[in-house]
Amino acid sequence: MAQTDVIGGAIPRQDTAIPSKAAEAAKSSRWFQLLMGFIVMMTISSPQYVWTLFVPSFQKTTGSILSEVQWTITLLIVLQTWLSPMQGFLVEKLGPKLLIGLGALLSGAGWIASSKATTLAGLYETYGLLCGVGTGIVYIGIVGLMVKWFPEHRGFATGTVAAGYGFGAMLTTFPIDSTMAAYGYQQTLVVFGAIFAAIGLIGALLLKSPPESKATTRTPDSAADTARSYSPIAMLKTPVFWLMFAMMSMMSTGGLMVITQFTSFAKSFGIDAKTTVLIGGLTLAAIPTALTFDRITNGLTRPFFGFISDHLGRENTMALAFILEGGAIYFMLQYRSDPYMLVVLSGLVFFGWGEIFSLFPSTLTDTFGTKYAITNYGFLYMAQGVGSILGAPVAAKIFEATGSWLPVFGLVITMDVLTGLLALFALKPLRREWLARATS
């Protein structure tokens, strides 16, 4: 049976040395692992994806301007990403169960502790530090596990668990918004932080690493599944890695700008907490409706484009999705005063953005192998931290300096289109050349 080469053409599927009964048991077990990974990822999504709902409250409590408060989410994402190589190494050495469980507990504790924060320093130390370290352990650990459990469907598997990270906030946006309105943001943080920690810990305790297997057949895009896996040090010496790092940094910037600044730029466009939209005969608040729809598309895009990339090719899929996001942001800007179009087009933005969390890890593992997959992806995932700096405080500073969101949107559109073109005309030939040398 043939497997599609992620650059182009068909390649033979790898055979493994696992006996037939063990192989069947492993196949059955891996779907349960995928489900548990999906659920645990859902429990860590809200600190990032509903952050924008808390920004006005944190500004009021700390008496700070927007750009100062936005450093909180940047700190969270920087810690989530820049510590991930070390976190990935620990997960590989000590196993996923306890470390991912610890990560879930830290993330929930960050929300609970931030409910008491009255200063910027306190906010940074709780919401930023605890949530950042906790979500980083969970995210890198689960994605690294899935590329090992599903070597022949990496795009789909990483996309599915990454979808949990997107879908989680879809289920919580309206409940969190309603709870804040009824009981205040502080009680909301305590209640939901405790729920997330408990569910995340239970799911993590059911995770495990896949059984060891030995590949007997080499394939062009799975050279690293053989004895030629590449260590992090070897990977960091290659132009292929740094091109992917630059591309992921630029793509992260656009999505994180929309995530972190949504409430702020919507208000600037004349859409606030009192603005409503009529959908299916229901009158709904525009901003939480948009945020909920965004989480749906942000979740769906990850397995969707991951699956597409398993068949169409990684770089071809990147170009399609990245340019789609750039186009969606352009049209969102054109219709910025229309709340209904803001809901629809922001959802399309995330359909073109969220797939970076399935396309980049699967492409990286195709290129450098599974042996060090968790740690290797930890280094690439640091690009998300770069994007958080550019998309949150830097974007806020540009807005504060110019009094307009137009320059910010223009920069993001340019980066999206440029990254799509780089996928086709730079990454694709460079990676093809690399894989040809790796298998020669």
LUMVONU-636723 format. One line per 3 residues: number of its first residue (from 0); for each residue x negated, y, z of N, C-alpha, C. Coordinates in steps of 0.001 Angstrom, whole numbers. Atoms other than C-alpha are relative to their C-alpha. Layout:
N
NUM = X,Y,Z,X,Y,Z,X,Y,Z | ...
! end
This chain:
440
0 = -853,-1194,0,0,0,0,-882,1235,0 | 855,-1171,159,-1389,3410,-941,390,1116,933 | -190,-1204,-804,-1823,6475,1205,-444,1172,-854
3 = 370,-1142,815,-1990,9938,-322,-1207,711,569 | 1163,-790,-357,-5357,11670,-264,456,1432,232 | -471,-1342,-309,-4858,15062,1380,-607,1057,-899
6 = 498,-939,998,-6940,16704,-1339,636,-305,-1348 | -648,345,1257,-5412,14815,-4246,-291,-1436,-369 | 171,1378,387,-4882,11309,-5559,379,-965,1080
9 = -370,1023,-983,-4203,8026,-3794,-1249,-674,520 | 1126,695,-620,-6573,6329,-1399,523,-1209,742 | -471,1184,-697,-6363,2883,140,168,266,1483
12 = -215,-131,-1444,-4946,2729,3642,-1042,-842,721 | 993,737,-766,-7451,1676,6259,612,-1220,664 | -370,1175,-775,-7233,-1784,7692,-713,85,1332
15 = 648,-25,-1308,-8036,-2257,11335,-219,-1413,486 | 349,1304,-544,-9409,-5058,13407,963,-447,1091 | -950,391,-1043,-6408,-5149,15753,756,-1246,-454
18 = -784,1173,363,-4767,-8615,15730,1441,391,-246 | -1352,-357,430,-1237,-8690,14289,936,301,1164 | -903,-257,-1123,623,-8970,17631,-378,1285,725
21 = 447,-1229,-652,-1507,-6255,19179,332,1213,-852 | -312,-1105,915,-992,-4122,16086,1472,380,91 | -1433,-281,-106,2786,-4475,16352,324,709,1306
24 = -233,-624,-1302,2704,-3591,20030,-485,1453,-3 | 545,-1352,64,525,-553,19314,910,919,-805 | -898,-813,822,2885,647,16580,1254,386,770
27 = -1196,-281,-794,5849,356,18907,-306,1011,1093 | 385,-875,-1101,4002,2076,21744,-246,1419,-474 | 380,-1340,440,2849,4983,19636,1207,897,-222
30 = -1196,-826,169,6391,6155,18885,505,500,1341 | -343,-459,-1350,7084,6301,22597,-964,1088,441 | 990,-1022,-320,3855,8252,23030,311,1310,-720
33 = -369,-1197,756,4981,10663,20312,1163,721,674 | -1153,-586,-689,8273,11197,22150,-430,681,1298 | 455,-592,-1254,6548,11807,25491,-828,1261,-263
36 = 786,-1178,356,4092,14182,23852,891,1167,-393 | -966,-1017,420,7003,16079,22294,666,645,1221 | -703,-514,-1180,8794,16413,25646,-928,855,871
39 = 924,-763,-838,5733,17552,27588,-347,1327,-670 | 276,-1250,709,4942,20111,24894,1146,989,161 | -1147,-896,-186,8461,21508,25295,-88,757,1321
42 = 25,-619,-1328,7798,22230,28964,-1022,1124,115 | 1019,-1058,-105,4811,24519,28241,203,1102,-1030 | -171,-973,1085,6272,26556,25371,514,1355,470
45 = -644,-1252,-400,8246,29187,27283,-961,1096,468 | 898,-1088,-397,5294,31059,28859,-463,864,-1172 | 390,-786,1168,4240,32129,25356,1213,542,-750
48 = -1044,-370,953,7478,32175,23389,1140,831,569 | -1006,-913,-543,9800,33968,25808,-658,1140,779 | 743,-1082,-652,7106,36311,27112,628,1365,-290
51 = -517,-1314,393,8640,39204,25184,1216,421,823 | -1161,-340,-834,11794,39003,27358,-409,608,1340 | 446,-473,-1308,9764,39698,30491,-798,1301,-60
54 = 887,-1161,125,7631,42545,29115,590,1266,628 | -536,-1224,-630,10014,45420,30063,18,-66,1523 | -25,145,-1458,10404,44057,33605,-1383,120,603
57 = 1367,-87,-521,6663,43635,34084,-550,1421,-142 | 420,-1397,133,6055,47157,32731,552,839,1153 | -645,-776,-1062,8521,48558,35262,-598,-329,1367
60 = 514,419,-1311,7221,46519,38216,-1423,496,234 | 1410,-385,-152,3539,47307,37574,-251,1469,-330 | 175,-1397,384,4112,50853,36259,-1043,173,-1084
63 = 1049,12,1021,1970,50075,33196,571,240,-1390 | -406,-183,1386,2071,50924,29493,-31,-1340,-728 | -157,1241,751,2792,48309,26826,-1318,-733,-238
66 = 1258,673,354,-794,47612,25740,-668,-623,1220 | 591,574,-1216,-1906,47033,29360,704,-1295,402 | -748,1211,-339,874,44523,30031,-268,-1102,-1027
69 = 211,1007,1042,228,42784,26696,-1323,-742,154 | 1231,753,-261,-3252,41840,27897,287,-1284,779 | -363,1213,-729,-1441,39261,30060,141,-1180,-949
72 = -212,1101,946,-317,37170,27098,-1284,-300,-765 | 1295,245,638,-3705,37666,25467,-891,-843,903 | 787,800,-946,-5414,36352,28600,492,-1436,25
75 = -565,1352,8,-3032,33380,28622,-501,-782,-1210 | 349,723,1231,-3774,32477,25002,-1512,-172,-129 | 1460,143,36,-7520,33161,25265,-447,-1151,895
78 = 355,1103,-900,-7782,30847,28273,527,-1328,-533 | -579,1208,580,-5480,28336,26600,-880,-563,-1103 | 740,429,1186,-7723,28235,23547,-1508,-82,222
81 = 1447,-39,-113,-11264,29176,24540,-555,-998,1003 | 429,1070,-901,-11412,26635,27343,297,-1385,-570 | -467,1292,519,-9974,23912,25117,-1123,-970,-382
84 = 1056,1000,233,-13324,22390,24023,-376,-754,1277 | 316,651,-1275,-14161,21724,27683,1167,-877,461 | -1168,768,-403,-10604,20602,28385,135,-1268,-841
87 = -61,1173,870,-10652,18295,25377,-1026,-1042,385 | 1057,918,-432,-13941,16784,26533,424,-752,1256 | -438,647,-1237,-12478,16111,29981,1119,-1005,-252
90 = -1078,936,330,-9359,14514,28503,-564,-1267,-626 | 607,1168,643,-11524,12242,26339,-742,-875,1009 | 797,745,-960,-13705,11249,29297,840,-593,1132
93 = -751,412,-1192,-11136,10988,32086,1385,-541,-314 | -1314,502,363,-7997,10040,30174,1063,1082,66 | -1005,-1061,128,-4836,11988,29378,961,139,1169
96 = -1120,31,-940,-2487,11010,32183,-71,1089,1073 | 80,-913,-1140,-3668,12977,35212,-324,1423,-428 | 384,-1346,411,-5256,15906,33369,1168,749,-647
99 = -1143,-656,627,-2186,16633,31235,1072,283,1046 | -921,-255,-1106,-31,16269,34355,-409,1216,805 | 517,-1166,-714,-2253,18787,36130,277,1275,-791
102 = -262,-1158,852,-1894,21133,33189,1449,448,85 | -1429,-328,-105,1904,20952,33363,309,677,1333 | -217,-601,-1317,1817,21744,37079,-551,1425,63
105 = 589,-1336,-11,-512,24723,36599,846,994,-778 | -833,-880,820,1692,26158,33853,1247,439,753 | -1182,-340,-785,4809,25971,36020,-336,885,1191
108 = 422,-790,-1157,2912,27373,39009,-282,1442,-393 | 266,-1355,479,1875,30369,36911,1257,846,-45 | -1272,-733,27,5503,31339,36381,475,314,1411
111 = -473,-206,-1375,6392,30875,40043,-806,1102,687 | 864,-983,-656,3404,32909,41242,173,1401,-589 | -129,-1320,635,3949,35715,38702,1259,734,452
114 = -1221,-647,-490,7386,36354,40198,-296,955,1152 | 380,-841,-1138,5579,37964,43148,-1004,1079,-389 | 1033,-941,436,3096,39995,41065,566,1418,-96
117 = -428,-1405,58,3393,43764,41508,-1071,899,-606 | 1089,-749,623,83,44832,39937,-438,-704,-1278 | 531,614,1217,-1602,44236,36599,-950,-1143,337
120 = 947,1051,-390,-4350,42250,38338,743,-1255,428 | -789,1150,-426,-1765,40019,39982,676,-694,-1159 | -636,573,1181,24,39519,36683,-1002,-778,-835
123 = 1044,690,766,-3218,38621,34923,-408,-1315,670 | 477,1183,-739,-4190,36149,37654,1033,-1123,41 | -1057,1010,-107,-830,34354,37707,495,-427,-1378
126 = -549,327,1318,948,34484,34363,-1123,-248,-1012 | 1097,153,948,-2309,34895,32447,-890,-1189,285 | 998,1021,-346,-4763,32638,34294,610,-1393,162
129 = -545,1328,-294,-2640,29776,35636,724,-585,-1218 | -707,506,1183,-367,29479,32596,-969,-290,-1138 | 963,204,1074,-3322,29832,30245,-770,-1300,133
132 = 758,1241,-227,-5407,27051,31790,930,-1209,-114 | -920,1136,8,-2377,24798,32263,486,-368,-1390 | -504,307,1349,-914,25108,28770,-1120,-482,-912
135 = 1127,429,833,-4374,24696,27244,-310,-1478,170 | 265,1418,-259,-4967,21328,28920,1056,-870,-679 | -1091,795,567,-1567,20049,27842,-67,1,-1521
138 = -65,-111,1461,-1713,21333,24276,-1123,-770,-681 | 1127,639,688,-5183,20189,23315,-12,-1501,259 | -21,1424,-315,-4768,16860,25088,1004,-772,-826
141 = -1047,719,733,-1522,15914,23368,-275,-16,-1496 | 318,-14,1432,-2532,17041,19872,-1147,-966,-290 | 1117,921,201,-5822,15155,20234,413,-1455,94
144 = -499,1374,-96,-3964,12008,21303,734,-423,-1267 | -833,376,1142,-1595,12114,18346,-810,-250,-1272 | 797,273,1196,-4303,12331,15665,-673,-1361,104
147 = 560,1334,-180,-5669,9118,17183,1074,-1083,-122 | -1079,983,76,-2322,7333,17504,520,-170,-1432 | -574,36,1351,-1316,8169,13886,-1046,393,-1045
150 = 1064,-371,942,-4440,8105,11689,479,160,-1437 | -477,-76,1388,-2413,7644,8482,1087,1044,-210 | -1043,-1034,108,204,10305,9264,-325,1159,935
153 = 425,-1025,-948,-1760,12990,11075,808,1282,-117 | -759,-1226,182,85,15909,9538,1366,-83,663 | -1332,172,-576,3470,14529,10563,-58,-97,1522
156 = 62,224,-1454,2396,13428,14068,-364,1272,755 | 364,-1246,-677,627,16643,15035,1098,1040,-173 | -1109,-919,216,3486,18580,13491,1162,-269,934
159 = -1123,357,-866,6022,16687,15579,-229,459,1435 | 232,-442,-1384,4373,17309,18959,-148,1513,66 | 73,-1464,29,3577,20876,17958,1390,608,-101
162 = -1387,-465,61,7276,21217,17161,610,71,1388 | -475,-71,-1377,7954,20455,20806,-384,1321,644 | 458,-1291,-521,5924,23551,21633,866,1139,-529
165 = -889,-1008,558,8172,25538,19315,1435,-158,455 | -1400,266,-342,11495,23871,20178,314,263,1477 | -269,-140,-1424,11084,24112,23950,651,1324,339
168 = -541,-1326,-284,11719,27834,24016,1356,211,-660 | -1324,-93,626,14697,27370,21682,1089,-364,1011 | -977,445,-987,16490,25554,24497,77,921,1209
171 = 53,-801,-1223,15471,28063,27154,258,1486,-203 | -99,-1451,212,15774,31497,25511,1298,582,549 | -1277,-522,-485,19497,32053,26133,181,-238,1501
174 = -120,185,-1450,19493,30414,29616,-877,961,803 | 891,-923,-711,16498,32515,30644,538,1428,-84 | -558,-1343,163,18035,35693,29218,1224,199,896
177 = -1213,-93,-828,21346,34972,31002,-333,15,1485 | 391,48,-1408,19655,34107,34296,-634,1313,439 | 603,-1300,-305,17619,37312,34159,1083,1053,214
180 = -1079,-986,-110,20803,39329,33621,784,-186,1299 | -813,286,-1184,22561,37612,36530,-767,90,1310 | 734,119,-1259,19787,37121,39093,-1332,757,33
183 = 1271,-708,42,16788,39160,37952,-1132,-869,-522 | 1092,753,634,13517,38190,36334,-797,-830,1001 | 829,719,-972,11797,37086,39558,569,-1378,334
186 = -609,1298,-288,14270,34341,40446,-21,-891,-1228 | 60,762,1251,14328,33297,36809,-1345,-699,-144 | 1340,583,100,10570,32724,36854,-183,-1161,969
189 = 147,1057,-1013,10750,30648,40042,761,-1255,-404 | -846,1152,323,13625,28392,38929,-528,-740,-1223 | 439,667,1224,12400,27710,35416,-1435,-508,118
192 = 1363,498,-216,8750,27397,36492,-4,-1345,696 | -90,1277,-721,9706,24608,38909,532,-1108,-892 | -577,1002,917,11801,22812,36277,-1047,-461,-1010
195 = 1013,351,1000,9031,22943,33684,-1098,-873,606 | 1072,761,-644,6406,21656,36131,427,-1437,279 | -469,1344,-348,8516,18689,37251,150,-884,-1226
198 = -205,800,1213,9518,17506,33776,-1337,-292,-684 | 1305,190,640,5998,18038,32409,-837,-1055,698 | 779,984,-748,4406,15984,35174,518,-1417,-253
201 = -577,1335,223,6805,13049,34719,-373,-512,-1390 | 354,415,1358,6208,12969,30957,-1469,-325,-142 | 1442,214,108,2442,13240,31333,-430,-1330,603
204 = 373,1259,-651,2278,10237,33661,320,-1220,-855 | -343,1102,908,3709,8104,30836,-889,-29,-1243 | 900,-55,1150,975,9070,28341,-1197,-931,191
207 = 1206,823,-42,-1999,6856,27468,-730,112,-1326 | 806,-15,1218,-4797,6576,24934,288,-1239,-841 | -233,1168,850,-4457,4242,21915,-1086,-1041,182
210 = 1040,1030,-81,-6302,903,21823,-1090,279,-1011 | 1124,-193,921,-9714,960,20220,190,-873,-1230 | -37,782,1240,-9850,-133,16599,-1209,356,-840
213 = 1148,-246,873,-12588,-431,14024,463,27,-1443 | -393,-107,1403,-12080,774,10470,-897,-872,-855 | 780,860,885,-13176,-1660,7804,-67,543,-1411
216 = -15,-584,1337,-12450,492,4763,-172,1499,91 | 191,-1439,2,-13716,3973,4076,924,640,-1030 | -807,-761,936,-11562,6566,2390,-558,1408,-61
219 = 599,-1315,146,-12537,10003,1070,314,961,1120 | -353,-978,-1014,-10632,11964,3697,25,-576,1398 | 65,551,-1350,-11135,9628,6607,-1393,-528,273
222 = 1380,434,-193,-14878,9331,6489,-362,-43,1468 | 344,-59,-1411,-15014,10264,10131,691,-1063,817 | -601,1118,-711,-12783,7344,11071,-937,-1205,-22
225 = 1006,1040,42,-15780,5193,10237,-1104,398,966 | 1118,-315,-878,-19175,5301,11907,-484,1433,-183 | 502,-1331,292,-19676,8770,10370,880,1090,598
228 = -667,-1080,-705,-17701,10759,12888,-1015,1104,280 | 892,-1136,-217,-19123,14226,13473,245,601,1371 | -86,-575,-1340,-19849,15557,16925,294,1488,-111
231 = -237,-1440,39,-18894,19099,17866,-1219,801,-448 | 1214,-738,386,-22512,20250,17484,-218,-79,-1497 | 158,148,1445,-22721,18823,13965,1073,782,-752
234 = -1108,-699,656,-19314,20253,13043,-238,1510,-18 | 196,-1447,-114,-20244,23758,14252,-1090,525,-923 | 1053,-415,934,-23152,23819,11799,490,83,-1438
237 = -495,77,1371,-20902,23494,8753,799,1239,-400 | -817,-1113,501,-19421,26313,6603,1491,-345,-43 | -1410,408,73,-16196,24270,6307,710,368,1294
240 = -635,-305,-1281,-15475,24637,10012,215,1493,156 | -113,-1439,-240,-16143,28381,10109,990,662,-937 | -1043,-516,885,-13967,29017,7086,1375,-312,576
243 = -1273,343,-631,-11120,27143,8795,240,865,1237 | -139,-833,-1197,-11794,29130,11982,469,1404,-371 | -401,-1344,434,-11552,32461,10137,1440,6,-501
246 = -1365,86,538,-8368,31351,8355,1019,-146,1123 | -949,192,-1093,-6685,30164,11546,94,1256,858 | -40,-1255,-758,-7654,33410,13312,932,997,-660
249 = -847,-957,709,-5968,35497,10628,1465,-406,45 | -1394,450,-53,-2838,33350,10569,568,119,1409 | -473,-120,-1378,-2607,33323,14362,403,1435,313
252 = -265,-1406,-283,-2670,37118,14408,1423,401,-366 | -1320,-405,458,511,37545,12375,1126,-548,857 | -1061,611,-788,2654,35081,14277,23,508,1423
255 = 54,-461,-1383,1442,36232,17673,396,1465,117 | -489,-1377,-23,2086,39855,16765,1522,17,87 | -1462,30,-12,5731,39011,16064,513,-559,1325
258 = -428,610,-1263,6036,36776,19155,-107,986,1162 | 262,-809,-1186,4516,39209,21633,620,1392,-74 | -472,-1379,138,5805,42500,20208,1468,84,-423
261 = -1322,1,628,9291,41439,19055,956,1003,641 | -918,-916,-677,11305,43298,21689,-412,1453,-219 | 505,-1367,135,9080,46368,21334,249,556,-1398
264 = -213,-572,1334,9182,46736,17546,1472,-15,-395 | -1437,-15,278,12877,45788,17392,627,1283,566 | -502,-1230,-615,13597,48676,19784,-411,1210,-826
267 = 471,-1098,839,11485,50948,17606,807,109,-1287 | -812,16,1219,13625,49901,14635,1480,290,280 | -1376,-333,-356,16815,50799,16539,834,-1176,452
270 = -713,1205,-445,17718,47293,17747,-437,-296,1429 | 347,201,-1404,17881,46860,21523,882,-1065,635 | -722,1052,-719,19466,44675,24207,1506,71,-213
273 = -1439,-155,196,22920,46066,23412,446,-295,-1432 | -323,257,1408,22742,45350,19654,496,-1436,-166 | -576,1330,194,24907,42414,18558,71,-356,-1483
276 = -221,507,1352,25357,40260,15457,1178,-963,39 | -1136,914,101,28391,38303,14295,-431,-1224,-791 | 441,1247,642,27492,34677,13525,1011,-1096,316
279 = -969,1074,-190,30076,31927,12984,1200,415,822 | -1141,-489,-760,32808,34086,14452,-331,396,1417 | 426,-351,-1355,30771,34696,17630,-819,1286,-22
282 = 796,-1218,-153,29388,38043,18724,-1125,-281,983 | 1165,380,-794,25869,37459,20018,-986,1151,77 | 1070,-992,-139,23074,39663,21347,-1078,-285,-1046
285 = 888,183,1150,20701,40225,18436,-1370,-554,376 | 1379,389,-309,17336,39841,20173,-106,-1452,481 | 107,1420,-360,17892,36510,22029,451,-939,-1115
288 = -405,828,1143,19689,35192,18925,-1161,-179,-965 | 1161,81,883,16666,36037,16792,-1082,-892,600 | 1033,806,-652,14304,34504,19343,355,-1484,-12
291 = -433,1398,31,16369,31299,19462,-147,-574,-1408 | 127,455,1393,16541,31029,15664,-1469,-159,-379 | 1437,96,264,12805,31697,15509,-574,-1301,528
294 = 536,1224,-588,12143,28765,17821,447,-1236,-788 | -469,1116,834,14261,26475,15634,-897,-145,-1221 | 818,71,1210,12338,27354,12483,-1466,-254,337
297 = 1373,213,-440,9038,27435,14385,-248,-1461,349 | 125,1428,-287,9700,23869,15507,129,-850,-1253 | -239,807,1199,11067,22507,12222,-1169,37,-974
300 = 1050,-142,1006,8205,23844,10133,-1192,-912,251 | 1223,739,-324,5542,21828,11965,12,-1430,-532 | -28,1321,639,6600,18266,11098,316,91,-1496
303 = -369,-127,1413,8085,19492,7783,-1232,221,-869 | 1183,-272,806,4910,21018,6392,-1110,-1006,283 | 960,1066,-260,2818,18373,8154,251,-1188,-905
306 = -374,1099,887,4721,15689,6231,-314,348,-1455 | 277,-437,1372,4473,17708,3000,-1498,-77,-284 | 1448,-11,222,724,18067,3470,-580,-1399,-97
309 = 455,1386,128,327,14293,3891,135,-489,-1443 | -268,438,1362,1597,14011,314,-449,1008,-1062 | 346,-1020,983,1014,17327,-1473,-1448,442,113
312 = 1368,-463,-233,-2396,18062,52,-9,1120,1025 | 51,-979,-1076,-3480,20175,3015,-81,1439,-534 | 222,-1366,455,-4751,23230,1142,1155,520,-842
315 = -1145,-420,807,-1879,23318,-1346,1158,426,901 | -1077,-308,-938,575,23274,1556,-296,1278,773 | 386,-1232,-682,-1355,25970,3400,339,1226,-843
318 = -240,-1149,874,-1164,28324,432,1491,314,-81 | -1450,-181,95,2583,27792,86,560,629,1271 | -566,-452,-1273,3354,28336,3782,-515,1382,398
321 = 577,-1262,-461,968,31215,4455,526,1189,-804 | -524,-1088,836,2121,33316,1504,1496,196,267 | -1411,-115,-393,5717,32545,2503,132,904,1223
324 = -80,-851,-1181,5053,34133,5892,-251,1461,-352 | 294,-1376,398,3506,37219,4314,1193,645,-683 | -1178,-522,680,6552,37638,2070,1143,271,960
327 = -1084,-166,-966,8968,37182,4970,-222,1234,874 | 294,-1186,-807,7201,39844,7064,227,1264,-819 | -231,-1162,870,7299,42231,4090,1481,340,-67
330 = -1433,-264,117,11059,41836,3680,629,343,1351 | -497,-374,-1321,11646,42005,7443,-246,1479,245 | 304,-1415,-128,9969,45393,7319,960,850,-841
333 = -901,-749,887,12166,46501,4401,1405,111,586 | -1357,26,-563,15369,45551,6270,-35,142,1525 | 280,-43,-1433,14103,46491,9738,1140,568,840
336 = -1082,-581,-793,17198,48440,10795,1276,-842,-13 | -1161,886,103,19620,45612,9946,-180,-1161,974 | 211,1057,-998,20006,43317,13010,206,-1400,-547
339 = -232,1328,565,21398,40420,10975,-1211,-453,-823 | 1173,351,816,18499,40515,8519,-1228,-219,883 | 1114,218,-922,16084,40809,11442,30,-1425,547
342 = -149,1369,-494,17453,37525,12803,-440,-997,-1069 | 277,950,1079,17268,35734,9444,-1465,23,-411 | 1356,-103,516,13912,37057,8293,-1054,-321,1044
345 = 966,404,-1025,12165,36616,11636,-80,-1523,80 | 17,1459,55,13204,32968,11445,-838,-507,-1155 | 801,397,1163,11661,32745,7981,-1480,254,242
348 = 1401,-270,-367,8477,34340,9322,-584,-1199,741 | 527,1104,-802,8109,31527,11832,9,-1324,-750 | 50,1202,831,8929,28881,9247,-1291,-16,-826
351 = 1262,-88,726,5851,30140,7411,-1215,69,897 | 1125,-144,-927,3723,30408,10553,-267,-1231,855 | 188,1050,-1001,4307,27529,12966,-762,-1212,-487
354 = 661,1198,531,2863,24902,10623,-1516,51,138 | 1459,-24,-190,-677,26122,11336,-417,-1009,1071 | 328,921,-1082,-492,23866,14391,149,-1461,-400
357 = 74,1358,537,-1,20789,12235,-1034,-72,-1124 | 914,45,1143,-2047,21714,9156,-1464,97,405 | 1412,-159,-365,-5253,22857,10848,-559,-1189,783
360 = 588,1159,-685,-5711,19973,13339,-106,-1232,-884 | 80,1166,880,-4899,17339,10699,-1108,179,-1032 | 1078,-256,959,-7241,18983,8183,-1358,-168,658
363 = 1272,114,-714,-10000,19197,10772,-353,-1459,255 | 275,1405,-300,-9652,15536,11752,-260,-781,-1277 | 309,611,1300,-9515,14457,8090,-1457,229,-365
366 = 1336,-409,436,-12814,16256,7640,-1105,-497,922 | 1072,310,-946,-14745,15478,10829,249,-1222,875 | -202,1287,-629,-13132,12331,12224,760,-22,1303
369 = -830,186,-1195,-11266,10902,15173,-799,-176,1295 | 758,335,-1207,-14069,9996,17574,-77,1186,960 | 89,-1220,-824,-14460,13582,18808,1165,934,-310
372 = -1097,-821,519,-11071,14765,17563,514,1023,1007 | -567,-913,-994,-9844,16309,20823,-945,1171,251 | 969,-1068,-250,-13030,18255,21537,-203,865,-1238
375 = 176,-761,1238,-13485,19262,17890,1154,968,-223 | -1132,-902,187,-9979,20661,17684,1,1091,1061 | 120,-1029,-1030,-10648,22482,20932,-771,1207,-501
378 = 771,-1119,546,-13258,24572,19128,797,768,-1054 | -795,-695,1011,-10945,25338,16202,1158,757,641 | -1149,-606,-670,-8057,26112,18549,-360,1336,652
381 = 444,-1285,-532,-10147,28982,19940,397,1154,-919 | -426,-1034,949,-9096,30867,16806,1331,618,418 | -1267,-526,-504,-5664,31227,18401,-258,1109,1022
384 = 367,-1041,-952,-7356,33256,21136,-398,1289,-698 | 353,-1185,791,-8849,35602,18542,1273,677,-502 | -1259,-540,502,-5388,36008,17028,810,686,1085
387 = -767,-609,-1097,-3907,36803,20444,-523,1391,334 | 574,-1330,-255,-6312,39721,20909,445,980,-1067 | -381,-877,1108,-5564,41147,17476,1507,235,-47
390 = -1443,-94,142,-1835,40437,17602,718,641,1168 | -680,-555,-1179,-1051,41642,21137,-578,1374,392 | 457,-1327,-426,-3185,44440,22716,-503,888,-1142
393 = 501,-826,1099,-4896,45571,19492,1163,543,-829 | -1179,-459,739,-1577,45707,17622,750,1076,783 | -674,-1004,-830,-40,47605,20554,-770,1319,-2
396 = 821,-1200,35,-2959,50053,20540,187,751,-1329 | -216,-637,1305,-2502,50692,16801,1340,719,-15 | -1319,-623,-71,1183,51382,17427,-42,1259,870
399 = 69,-1147,-901,419,53707,20347,-779,1159,-617 | 821,-1045,622,-2197,55571,18285,698,668,-1183 | -634,-524,1216,-60,55973,15151,1464,355,186
402 = -1420,-229,-211,3446,56003,16605,880,-769,-963 | -754,760,998,4497,53475,13973,-488,-1441,-40 | 370,1400,173,4585,49708,13462,-395,-308,-1447
405 = 278,271,1420,4070,50087,9686,-1449,-412,-261 | 1384,450,234,229,49896,9787,-243,-1423,496 | 170,1349,-551,426,46764,11962,581,-1029,-966
408 = -629,927,932,2849,45058,9588,-802,-105,-1293 | 797,29,1230,721,46043,6590,-1239,-862,127 | 1192,813,-230,-2399,44468,8091,347,-1487,64
411 = -400,1394,-146,-557,41255,8964,362,-599,-1359 | -374,490,1336,928,40887,5470,-1251,-277,-825 | 1244,172,757,-2530,41357,3938,-749,-1257,439
414 = 713,1180,-501,-4086,38696,6194,704,-1294,-392 | -740,1207,373,-1317,36185,5451,-265,-390,-1451 | 189,286,1429,-1653,36476,1680,-1453,-394,-269
417 = 1423,314,181,-5464,36486,1841,-305,-1418,466 | 266,1343,-523,-5485,33308,3958,573,-1067,-919 | -566,943,961,-3168,31543,1505,-889,-179,-1215
420 = 893,67,1151,-5515,32396,-1354,-1320,-692,362 | 1232,672,-440,-8563,31278,657,188,-1515,71 | -265,1439,-74,-6919,27887,1205,-205,-657,-1358
423 = 85,581,1352,-6697,27298,-2550,-1376,151,-622 | 1178,-317,801,-9820,28962,-3863,-1319,-41,768 | 1228,120,-782,-12335,28596,-1016,-40,-1305,789
426 = 17,1198,-835,-11374,25850,1460,98,-1277,-827 | -213,1225,777,-10200,23323,-1122,-1277,-478,-690 | 1237,493,624,-13413,23200,-3216,-1112,-275,1003
429 = 1060,205,-987,-15660,23533,-158,192,-1320,737 | -252,1244,-723,-13984,20651,1646,-165,-1216,-912 | 200,1101,945,-13957,18474,-1462,-1481,-339,-121
432 = 1433,214,100,-17699,18958,-1768,-540,-662,1269 | 434,569,-1271,-18192,18186,1935,354,-1463,101 | -445,1392,-114,-16170,14963,1800,-733,-894,-996
435 = 757,789,982,-17974,13822,-1334,-1377,-351,546 | 1315,278,-594,-21308,14146,490,130,-963,1167 | -165,825,-1192,-19929,12512,3644,211,-1465,-328
438 = -312,1392,354,-18851,9350,1792,-985,-576,-1022 | 956,490,1011,-21810,9085,-608,-1037,-914,638
! end
